[in-house]
Structures are given as structure tokens and as C-alpha cells.
Amino acid sequence: MTNHDIRTKIIEAAHADVPDLRAAIKSSSRFQVNVRPTFWTQLRLRPLQFASLLLVFGVALSLWLTSPAPILSEVYATIYLDINPSFEIDIDARYDIIEVRPMNPDALSVMRDLATLTGQPFDDALDRLVEQAVALEYLTAERPVMMMDVSTRDIESREHLLTRVTEKVPELREKHLPNIDIVEGDAREQTSEETDTAIHHDMSVMRLRMIREIMRLDEGQQFEALARLDAGELSRLLEVLRKRTDEHDSINPGERPSDDDPTGIRPPQEGSQEKEDDAPTTDSGMGS
């Protein structure tokens, strides 16, 4: 066999072995490690994941475009509560709490140990506020009376809420304090002067208005002395003064009543009347 024949045989054998050799190389671990597939190669390796991503994105976009804007709870009524910690409580039409605003430092101390009241029924929130006020001795057997008022869009809703709270008093007495009570105040249409003065004296506008009405009906009364009375004592004193004034006016129309005090709180001596600090008296009266 000539050299040419031998070379021809080697070339033919080499051509015959090439496919097997390439397959062996491609299946080797070294080849797999060194191969760097392109982005499109990677994309073709994960068609299901890519399709799922597109589906999720499409659904999210559809929901965002078709969903209505969120509806915020609308304030149906504001309840003013004076224990002497003072609170303003916004509720919605279902009587659920939207917000409780503490109006003085004492109210902050009551709220500090309470979990959020937002979203709770008003009856439950009132129960928890009273419970905490009793625990911190803002409500006691000697000072058991709270003052409250309601501001709503119409008189019927206001009267309904006042009645609802009044009907809850027996339950509060049974659970927290045997002689607890609630009297009606006047907190509607507050002026900035009244708000500033109430804050200055660390009291609610309801209490400030009640004190001012008492001082209007009986000029012998002292502001600082009245400020130390609880809501029940102020309410009883105001009731007596109004009754005395009405009786006097019916007998002697146009004549000023005597300064004699039938209420058990002695007026100051002449010339010693103590006026409200930086707070001129007004003719603001009680509500209905």
C-alpha cells in the first residue's frame, strides 16, 4: 500500500469519527461550564415564567384602571365629652369611631394606656374611656358626673345620640361607678376666643360656657371657685340660678334679682370679685 493510500484511509477514518467526537465534547462538563448562553437563549429556556409575568402585570394593570377610588369615612357627628379630661369624638353614620381627639393633658393620660379606638362602635369606646377615667380617678364617687354635647347636621340626629348615651348610663353605673351620671353641655359653634380661653384654663368649652352663664346670672360668683366644681355641681347651680331668675322676672319684670345666693356657694364680699384671667365674660348660654 502506498503512502497515498495510507493518507487517504486516515482522512476517511477521521471524517467518520468527527460526529461522535463533537457529541462527546458537547456532553462534557467542561463544555457546559464554559458555554455562556445569550439573553434570547435564556428567554427560550423559561417561556412559562415569562408568560406568567406578563399575565400578572396585565391583571394588576386592569385592576388599577377599573377599581374605584377609596371612600373615606364621612363624619356624621362629633361628640364632645368632658370628664374633666376632655375629648372630641368623630363618628360615622354607623356610630363607629373615626377619630378621638384628646383636648387637654389629662385626656392624653387617659388615651396613653388605651389601644386605638378607631373603628370601634361608639358605645364600646365610651365604655373604655369611662373605665380608664375611673381607674385614673378622674371619675370618683365624689365627682361622678360627665358633661357631653353632640354636633350633627340635624336636631333629630342630635337628640337620638343624646338619648342613646343617656340610656347607656345604667350600664356604666353597673360596670364602673354606682352614681355615675351625664349632664348636657353646649359645645356647638365654638369661637376661637372660647377655644383659646378654655385651653388657657385647661377645661372644655362646655365647662367654660357653663361657668360664664353662671357668672352672668350671678355676678357674685368667682371664676376660680366655679372652675373647681365638677360638671354635676355646675349643672345644679346653673339650674337653681335660672329658676330663680325666671321666677323673679315673672314677678318683677325688668328688675334685677337679689344677689343673695340660695345655692350653698357663698358669693365673695363686695370688692373681692375674682374675674376670669384674660377672658372677658360673654352671654353664651347652655344648649337645649
C-alpha positions as CSV (number, residue, x, y, z in Angstrom):
1,M,0.0,0.0,0.0
2,T,1.5,3.3,-1.0
3,N,1.8,6.3,1.3
4,H,-1.0,8.0,-0.7
5,D,-3.3,5.1,0.1
6,I,-2.5,5.2,3.8
7,R,-3.1,9.0,4.0
8,T,-6.5,8.5,2.2
9,K,-7.5,5.9,4.7
10,I,-6.6,8.1,7.7
11,I,-8.6,11.0,6.3
12,E,-11.6,8.9,5.7
13,A,-11.5,7.5,9.2
14,A,-11.1,10.9,10.7
15,H,-14.2,12.2,8.8
16,A,-16.1,9.2,10.1
17,D,-15.2,9.9,13.8
18,V,-15.9,13.6,13.8
19,P,-19.7,13.5,14.7
20,D,-19.0,11.2,17.7
21,L,-16.2,13.4,18.8
22,R,-18.3,16.6,18.7
23,A,-21.1,14.9,20.7
24,A,-18.6,13.7,23.3
25,I,-17.2,17.2,23.7
26,K,-20.7,18.8,24.0
27,S,-21.8,16.4,26.6
28,S,-18.7,17.0,28.8
29,S,-19.0,19.1,32.0
30,R,-16.2,21.4,30.9
31,F,-18.1,22.4,27.8
32,Q,-21.3,23.1,29.8
33,V,-19.5,25.3,32.3
34,N,-17.8,27.4,29.7
35,V,-20.8,27.9,27.4
36,R,-22.5,31.4,28.1
37,P,-25.9,31.4,26.6
38,T,-27.2,34.7,25.2
39,F,-30.3,36.6,26.6
40,W,-32.5,35.1,24.0
41,T,-31.3,31.6,24.7
42,Q,-32.1,32.2,28.4
43,L,-35.5,33.6,27.5
44,R,-36.3,30.5,25.4
45,L,-35.3,28.4,28.4
46,R,-38.0,30.0,30.6
47,P,-41.1,30.6,28.4
48,L,-43.6,29.7,31.2
49,Q,-42.1,32.1,33.7
50,F,-42.1,34.9,31.2
51,A,-45.8,34.3,30.3
52,S,-46.8,34.2,34.0
53,L,-45.1,37.6,34.5
54,L,-47.0,39.1,31.6
55,L,-50.2,37.7,32.9
56,V,-49.7,39.1,36.5
57,F,-48.7,42.5,35.1
58,G,-51.8,42.6,32.9
59,V,-54.2,41.6,35.7
60,A,-52.6,44.3,38.0
61,L,-52.9,47.0,35.4
62,S,-56.6,46.0,34.8
63,L,-57.5,46.2,38.5
64,W,-55.8,49.5,38.9
65,L,-57.6,51.0,35.9
66,T,-61.0,49.7,36.8
67,S,-61.1,49.9,40.6
68,P,-63.0,52.8,42.2
69,A,-61.2,55.4,44.3
70,P,-61.1,54.5,48.1
71,I,-64.0,56.0,50.0
72,L,-63.0,57.8,53.2
73,S,-65.4,57.6,56.2
74,E,-67.5,60.8,56.4
75,V,-68.0,62.4,59.8
76,Y,-71.7,62.0,60.7
77,A,-71.5,63.6,64.2
78,T,-69.0,65.0,66.7
79,I,-69.5,64.1,70.3
80,Y,-67.9,66.3,73.0
81,L,-67.1,64.6,76.3
82,D,-65.9,66.3,79.4
83,I,-64.8,64.2,82.4
84,N,-62.5,66.7,83.1
85,P,-60.3,65.1,80.6
86,S,-61.9,66.4,77.5
87,F,-62.4,64.6,74.2
88,E,-63.8,65.3,70.8
89,I,-65.1,62.1,69.1
90,D,-65.9,61.9,65.4
91,I,-68.3,59.0,64.4
92,D,-69.7,57.9,61.1
93,A,-73.3,57.1,60.2
94,R,-73.0,53.6,61.8
95,Y,-71.8,55.2,65.1
96,D,-68.3,53.8,64.6
97,I,-65.3,55.8,65.7
98,I,-63.4,57.8,63.1
99,E,-61.2,59.7,65.4
100,V,-60.8,60.5,69.1
101,R,-59.0,63.8,69.8
102,P,-57.7,64.4,73.4
103,M,-58.2,68.1,74.2
104,N,-56.1,68.6,77.2
105,P,-53.1,66.9,79.1
106,D,-55.5,64.8,81.3
107,A,-57.1,63.4,78.2
108,L,-53.7,62.5,76.8
109,S,-53.0,60.5,80.0
110,V,-56.3,58.6,79.6
111,M,-55.6,57.8,76.0
112,R,-52.0,56.8,76.6
113,D,-52.9,53.4,78.0
114,L,-55.7,52.6,75.6
115,A,-55.2,50.8,72.3
116,T,-56.6,52.7,69.3
117,L,-60.4,53.3,69.4
118,T,-60.7,53.9,65.6
119,G,-63.2,51.7,64.0
120,Q,-64.8,50.6,67.3
121,P,-68.5,51.2,68.0
122,F,-69.1,54.4,70.0
123,D,-70.7,52.5,72.8
124,D,-67.7,50.3,73.3
125,A,-65.3,53.3,73.0
126,L,-67.3,55.3,75.7
127,D,-67.2,52.2,77.9
128,R,-63.4,52.0,77.6
129,L,-62.9,55.8,78.2
130,V,-65.1,55.7,81.3
131,E,-63.3,52.6,82.6
132,Q,-59.9,54.3,82.2
133,A,-61.1,57.6,83.7
134,V,-62.3,55.7,86.8
135,A,-59.0,53.8,87.0
136,L,-57.1,57.1,87.0
137,E,-59.6,58.6,89.4
138,Y,-60.8,61.4,87.1
139,L,-64.3,59.9,87.8
140,T,-64.9,59.2,91.5
141,A,-67.8,58.7,93.9
142,E,-67.3,62.3,94.9
143,R,-67.0,63.6,91.3
144,P,-69.1,61.2,89.2
145,V,-70.6,63.4,86.6
146,M,-69.6,63.8,82.9
147,M,-70.7,66.5,80.6
148,M,-71.4,66.0,76.9
149,D,-72.9,67.5,73.8
150,V,-73.4,66.4,70.2
151,S,-72.9,68.3,66.9
152,T,-74.8,66.8,63.9
153,R,-76.4,68.0,60.7
154,D,-79.9,68.0,62.2
155,I,-81.7,68.2,65.5
156,E,-83.2,64.7,65.3
157,S,-79.9,63.0,65.0
158,R,-78.5,65.0,67.9
159,E,-81.4,64.1,70.1
160,H,-81.1,60.5,69.1
161,L,-77.4,60.4,70.1
162,L,-78.0,62.2,73.4
163,T,-80.8,59.7,74.2
164,R,-78.6,56.8,73.2
165,V,-75.8,57.9,75.6
166,T,-78.3,58.6,78.4
167,E,-79.7,55.1,78.0
168,K,-76.2,53.7,78.5
169,V,-75.8,55.3,81.9
170,P,-77.3,52.4,83.9
171,E,-74.8,50.0,82.3
172,L,-71.9,52.4,83.1
173,R,-73.1,52.5,86.7
174,E,-73.3,48.8,87.0
175,K,-69.9,48.2,85.5
176,H,-67.8,51.2,86.7
177,L,-69.3,53.6,89.3
178,P,-72.7,53.3,91.0
179,N,-73.5,57.0,90.9
180,I,-72.0,58.0,87.5
181,D,-74.2,60.4,85.5
182,I,-74.1,62.6,82.4
183,V,-75.4,66.1,82.0
184,E,-75.9,68.0,78.8
185,G,-73.5,70.8,77.9
186,D,-73.2,73.2,75.0
187,A,-70.2,72.8,72.7
188,R,-71.6,73.7,69.3
189,E,-70.4,76.6,67.1
190,Q,-67.3,77.3,69.2
191,T,-65.5,80.6,68.6
192,S,-61.7,80.9,68.5
193,E,-61.8,83.1,71.6
194,E,-63.7,80.4,73.6
195,T,-61.4,77.7,72.4
196,D,-58.3,79.7,73.4
197,T,-59.7,80.6,76.8
198,A,-60.7,77.0,77.5
199,I,-57.2,75.8,76.7
200,H,-55.7,78.5,78.9
201,H,-57.8,77.3,81.8
202,D,-57.4,73.6,81.0
203,M,-61.1,73.0,80.6
204,S,-63.6,72.2,77.8
205,V,-65.6,74.9,76.0
206,M,-68.7,73.3,77.6
207,R,-67.4,73.9,81.1
208,L,-66.3,77.4,80.2
209,R,-69.7,78.3,78.8
210,M,-71.5,76.9,81.8
211,I,-69.2,78.9,84.2
212,R,-69.7,82.1,82.2
213,E,-73.5,81.6,82.2
214,I,-73.5,81.2,86.0
215,M,-71.4,84.4,86.3
216,R,-73.8,86.2,84.1
217,L,-76.8,85.2,86.2
218,D,-75.0,85.8,89.5
219,E,-72.2,88.4,89.3
220,G,-71.1,87.5,92.8
221,Q,-69.7,84.2,91.6
222,Q,-65.9,83.7,91.2
223,F,-64.4,82.1,88.2
224,E,-61.7,80.2,90.0
225,A,-64.2,78.9,92.6
226,L,-66.5,77.7,89.9
227,A,-63.7,76.1,87.9
228,R,-63.1,73.7,90.9
229,L,-66.6,72.4,90.7
230,D,-67.4,69.3,88.8
231,A,-70.0,69.1,86.0
232,G,-72.8,68.0,88.3
233,E,-72.2,70.8,90.7
234,L,-72.1,73.4,87.9
235,S,-75.2,72.0,86.3
236,R,-77.2,72.1,89.6
237,L,-76.0,75.6,90.4
238,L,-76.9,76.8,86.9
239,E,-80.4,75.2,87.2
240,V,-81.0,77.0,90.5
241,L,-79.9,80.4,89.2
242,R,-82.0,80.0,86.0
243,K,-85.1,79.1,88.1
244,R,-84.5,82.0,90.5
245,T,-84.1,84.4,87.5
246,D,-87.3,83.1,85.8
247,E,-89.3,83.4,89.0
248,H,-88.1,86.9,89.7
249,D,-88.7,88.0,86.1
250,S,-92.3,86.7,86.2
251,I,-93.0,88.7,89.5
252,N,-90.9,91.8,88.8
253,P,-90.3,92.1,85.1
254,G,-87.3,94.3,84.3
255,E,-86.0,94.4,87.9
256,R,-82.6,92.8,88.7
257,P,-82.8,89.9,91.2
258,S,-81.1,90.0,94.6
259,D,-77.5,88.8,95.0
260,D,-78.5,86.5,97.9
261,D,-77.3,83.1,96.9
262,P,-79.7,80.2,97.7
263,T,-77.4,77.6,96.2
264,G,-75.0,76.9,99.1
265,I,-72.0,78.6,97.4
266,R,-71.4,81.9,99.2
267,P,-70.6,84.9,96.9
268,P,-67.5,86.9,97.6
269,Q,-67.6,90.1,99.7
270,E,-68.1,93.4,97.9
271,G,-64.9,94.4,96.0
272,S,-63.3,91.0,96.1
273,Q,-64.9,89.5,93.0
274,E,-62.4,87.4,91.1
275,K,-62.7,87.7,87.4
276,E,-61.6,85.2,84.7
277,D,-58.0,85.7,83.8
278,D,-57.7,87.4,80.4
279,A,-61.1,86.1,79.4
280,P,-64.0,88.6,79.3
281,T,-67.4,87.2,80.1
282,T,-70.0,86.7,77.4
283,D,-73.7,86.0,77.3
284,S,-73.1,82.5,75.8
285,G,-75.6,80.1,77.4
286,M,-76.4,76.5,77.6
287,G,-77.9,74.4,74.8
288,S,-81.4,72.9,75.0
